[in-house]
């Protein structure tokens, strides 16, 4: 069933509690922005906040930065190949520089961008180290969130040996993989599948439940050369029948073992073992298990991956592929943490649903106007380990924007939420959870936190356009335009106009990389321009005139909308020219919108 979390933080902290040795020490920090978790979004949030001038601290339990890309062993970027936005683009360019170009990263067929986890960690560490306002502390686990009334004021962490870390912060970002700060701060959240009546999504089940997506304990295999035997000891409970159908596609078509392994082939003779088809996915819901007990609870997932490795080595004949000895410092060589595809989901000031993405202009809320990050991946759910759920016939969707309100709790102040814990429905989580989207949402979360800390307000009080403008200044997308890149001289202007809706975007579901077009060099009709302007200025009459828009006809409508503009010209305008004319004459982006995208008068 659906759960709304009001769990007491004491319940979780008791599981971590222990007798503190006499020599244990307490470290104290006071910062503008505290980022809980060096995950994919936590790392980007901390870098973004520090670049905005905020004194920032990021606290991460593992030795690595980057979450899914590093500590969780999923160094294959899903989506956003054609959306080179913000810190995602900066990170990808660093990868290309390291490996010698984009082609050097196209080693496996699951992604255009594959790399080694330790390289991702090194890049993120270098980016963090370049920020004098950013401190990174590893090895600490969250065990308490501090509040004053409805305001989060900081957090307490502990590590083995009894040391504690006490942090006071103006703004706190929950960037944990499972939204661990939500129950500790008394912030409402959901787990599992939403009821159809709750979200209005036709594909949602009639009744809510607590089923989350399958998780995976990823391994990185390494080619030690023909003649090497890196076969691990036969795992307890091993049965080759468990993986007998692994060498096939999701549609059930047989494929060679090499093709199965090449799914996640990485540079330098390595392989990501994150295979969903009768491979090492496993179902377990450990979201509410306290951190100190998760290792034990997750043991079956680690054991399944070890059995799969043995199957590949012993049954398929790849004994020369062994667990990489230069990636993770765990006892079994697997990733530090599992690849969680889903955890807690915030009750935010708004909630993004599948329908909002599938039909951006036909919804009661104009959430596309409030975008702060972008994605282009289809809705992708892993439920093969629970076949009773059945296949969900997800509709095709265009590329999309993640709205600002998903990061902001409805009732808790001075807390910003990122990673997979943002306020989305269970269904659309299948698109918003992918690494580049999560990284970009983290960039927005850190930027929002820094603005709020600097201006002495709550994140809820930061205007939507204020955050969007700050992101555009970082070459980050707020609208998912496939055909307008950051090197376009009109990039920011076209992003601004797309986010107003005056010139609408055209969505296109397309294979595994959906698109949204602005078509800047196409013409535009008088009728189309009038419909967009009418939403902004109702005094502009809607017309069905199919005639090409000219400078003269555009100026006449812009004057009706309140702009002081004089322009002549009978030549048809392109959408780029119409956008530029609108931006210069009307400055429509300067008019703020609320979290649902409604224009504020």
ZIBEL-V299397 format. One record per run of one state. SS is the DSSP state (@ for helix, = for strand, . for the rest). FROM is the first residue (numbers start at 1). LEN is the number of residues. If there is no record, write none. Layout:
ss: {SS	SS}
from: {FROM	FROM}
len: {LEN	LEN}
//
This chain:
ss: {.	@	.	=	.	@	.	=	.	@	.	=	.	@	.	@	.	=	.	@	.	=	.	=	.	=	.	=	.	@	.	=	.	=	@	.	=	.	=	.	=	.	@	.	=	.	=	.	@	.	=	.	=	.	=	.	@	.	@	.	=	.	=	.	=	.	=	.	=	.	@	.	@	=	.	@	.	=	@	=	.	=	.	=	.	@	.	=	.	@	.	@	.	@	.	@	.	@	.	=	.	=	.	=	.	=	@	.	=	.	=	@	.	=	.	=	@	.	@	.	=	.	=	.}
from: {1	9	17	26	37	40	52	56	61	67	70	76	77	86	100	102	106	114	115	117	130	134	139	141	149	151	159	164	175	180	185	189	191	195	196	200	205	206	215	217	219	224	240	244	248	249	254	255	257	263	265	267	270	274	281	283	291	298	299	316	321	324	339	340	345	347	348	349	352	353	354	359	367	371	376	387	390	400	404	408	410	413	414	415	418	419	422	424	425	429	433	435	456	459	462	464	473	491	501	506	509	515	518	523	524	525	526	537	548	549	550	551	561	572	573	574	575	587	588	591	593	594	599	600}
len: {8	8	9	11	3	12	4	5	6	3	6	1	9	14	2	4	8	1	2	13	4	5	2	8	2	8	5	11	5	5	4	2	4	1	4	5	1	9	2	2	5	16	4	4	1	5	1	2	6	2	2	3	4	7	2	8	7	1	17	5	3	15	1	5	2	1	1	3	1	1	5	8	4	5	11	3	10	4	4	2	3	1	1	3	1	3	2	1	4	4	2	21	3	3	2	9	18	10	5	3	6	3	5	1	1	1	11	11	1	1	1	10	11	1	1	1	12	1	3	2	1	5	1	2}
//
